[in-house]
Amino acid sequence: MILLPVSAMEANSLLASIMVFLSKELNDELDRGLIYPLVEPFEPEGFKDYWLRKFACIKVKAHIKSLADFIQTYGEATEWRKIFLGTFYFEPNYPGRSSHICNSGFLTNHLVRN
């Protein structure tokens, strides 16, 4: 297993299929209405802009060493539900000296919960 850090600048290099999968996972969570206050579902591009706007990590079951290896190894046909474990993001609430005060969001693959 590896935790892949993804900065906002690297977000565009991620495979489109992982954005589709992650946006569906978040949309399913939004439909449940138990955790996130958001109401409208995300398209993959909107998910990327929301979740990966500052700093995020994606945890996968894979034997790779970097985001670049991940992108090269896994193609668009990958069954993400089998290798994706979870993701989280952090972002500052305020600029400047208060940027250490932050918010975060977490999302776990529904198949590996409990």
N, C-alpha and C positions, 0 to 999 in steps of 0.2 A: 504494500500500500504506500501511496505517496500523496503528499499534500502539495498541490501545485499553486504557487502564488501567481496572481494575475493582476497586473496594474491596469489602469484605464488605458494606457498606451498600447498594451499588449492585447487588449480585448478584441481588437479587430482581426488578430491573427488566429483566434479560436475557430474551430470548425463550425460551420453553420448548423450541423446536426446536433451538436452539444447545446447550442443556444435554443434550438427547437425543444430538445428534451428538458432543459432546465426551466424554460418558460412554462412548459406544460406542468412540470412539478409544482412550480409556484402558483400557477393558475388553479391547480387542483386544491392547493392549500387555501387559496383565496375563496374558492367555492365552499369549503368547509366552514369558513368564517370564524375560526376559533383563535387564530393567532395574529394575523396581520390586519390592520384597519383598512387596507386598500380594498376597493370594490371592483374596479374595472380590470378585466384580464389583460395580460401583456402579450403582445406579439413578440417574436424572438428579438427583434431590434430594440424594442422598448424595454425588454428584460435586460438586455446588455447595457443600455443606457442607465437603467435604474440600479442594477445589482453590481455592475462592474465600473461604476463611475469614479471610484477612488482606488480602493484596494480590496481584493477578494482572494479567496483560496478555494480550490476545488479538490476534494479528496476522492481518489479513484483506486480501485484494486488493479494495480499495474506495476510492473517492474521496469521503471524508467527513472531517469535522473533529473529531467528538466521539462519545462513547458515545451521547448523546442522538440525534444525527443517525443513527447506526448503527441504533438501535432503531426510529426513525421510518421509515427508508428500507427496511429489510429485514423482510419479514413471515415468518410461520411457514412458508410454502411455499418459502423460499429453499433452494437446493441448497448446503448448507454445504460439502460436499466440494470444490466449485468455487472458493469464496472464502476458506475457512479455510486459513491457512498454519501457524500454531502458537500455542502458549500457554506461559506460565510463571507460577510463583508464587514469592513470597518470604515467609518467616515467621521471626520471631525464635525462637531456641532457648530463650532465657531472658528473664525480665522485667527491668525496671530498667536498671541500668548495663551489663548484658551483652546488652541487646537488639540491639546491633549485630552479634552473632554469630548467623548465620541459616542456614537450610536453604532449598533451592529445588527445584523440580521443573520439568521441561521436557517438552513433548509436541509433536511435529511431525506434520502431516497425512501419513499414509502415502503419499498420492499425489504428494507433492512432495519426498520424500526422495531422496537421492543426487544 
